[in-house]
Amino acid sequence: MSLSTRARMRPVLYPVGILAGFVLFLLVKSGVSPYSAGRPLLIALGVGLALPWLFGLLVGDRDRAGILAILVVMVLLAGQSALAAALLVGILAVLLAESWTGRAGARRIRWPLITRAMSAVTAILLVAIGILAVQNGGIVRIPRDLVAEASIGRLGSSATAATVAHPSVYLVLLDGYPRADKLGTEFGIDNEPFVQALQDRAFTVAATSRSNYQTTELTLASMFSGRVPSDPEADTATIRPFISDGEVIREFRDLAYEVVAFSSGFEGTALRGADRFVDSGQINEFEWELLQLSGLAPVLDIVAPTLLADQHRARVLATFETARTLASEPHEGSRLVFTHVLVPHSPQVFGSDGAPNEIRGIQVPFDDSDEYTILGPDEYDRQLAGQIAYLNGRVLELVDAIARADPNAVVVVFSDHGSGIREGVVTGGSDPDLRTANLLAVRCPGRQDIIDDRSTLVNLLPRILRAYTGSGPEDVPETIYGEPVDGKYVVFDRPD
Ligand SMILES: [Zn+2]
């Protein structure tokens, strides 16, 4: 068979079905935005189609090319499992034995039959994923999110109502930034110079602020919606709309604000419903989970050991750069800009001068208590001090750029919760006293009454709206909730 005949041979489709099906299954199951799965899906389609075609060129037979392709797909998907590896070696041995014993005789393997069987199995798998999507609502949610979160067609939709220019509002979320007093008592870090630098820039800093919840998802849901799901342990798919399409954010849009949001790389907390959603393109949470599951994980640990930490660091830097550019860019009308960086939250990837802390492996500790255990108290304190020192400089740079470009801008520098290094006695989750002690600093030109020393986050945006636009949601109780226990939030009474 000539090479050109081989190139025209129709490749089998089940390898692409299995590979794309795997990505689709995780998308349906995880409830994240379909946009976060776009890149893996394209790669799955490309690799799944190319492999049978390439092996077809090599062996000149579509059926055996399909078997070789599915072997590679299996290595990609399940290379970490010893059982899968044993299975692969077995199949490969059969393939080799068959080619050595020749093609004649009754023992000849019927390859087309294998192709038909594999195609049938793949079709069943895809139908099963479809059934799962019907059962968990993905069949409705995924197409709806594809439309609602598309960046085309939203811009300008609200701009017509602009008659009075309201001040732009910049939210700078420094994930997991502990309150200044806790930095002192827990980690021996004196953060007073940063607090002073903010005050010098006309910020009010709440000395005993608290987050209303212990998790990023619930904090942002309550800030952006004024409410949270009734089920305290709601999954990503349930909680996402409270953040990506929250009522409080809609009030800003009704007042002709252009909403701009940055991707922190973590999909559960993404304000995907923004007019502009800025993603600097590093590996996102969905892709990270895919990599962790796949057979690529052990390979990456050898060929690109610091990939994950490097990607995380690059995203933080890109977010600060883009946020600064955005602040300086000329614009008409008011803006609500939500900048979210996953620092000083674990992992500690920056030294005090911004130099990279090398963290190896695909299992980067994104959990404070995990990293605390790995590093030990002294080294953790030292690294946290370094990361915060570097971060503080970047934050002041950004704040100065915003104020220079727009002296009337409202700027909120805050964290969604404090440190999670310690476990709570009652709830078993993070220690609520430490975990809810967050950073809250507000620069509100012409107003003094947005926050006080004991403010929480839930009424922050409504108060800004009412103070500057004359309308906005009413305050809700500033309750502080601990981790959910047995399906109920535990109310945490302030000790301070
Ligand atoms: Zn957080």
Boltz pocket constraint, residues with backbone or C-beta under 6 A from the ligand:
constraints:
  - pocket:
      binder: B
      contacts: [[A, 175], [A, 176], [A, 215], [A, 216], [A, 345], [A, 416], [A, 417]]
      max_distance: 6.0
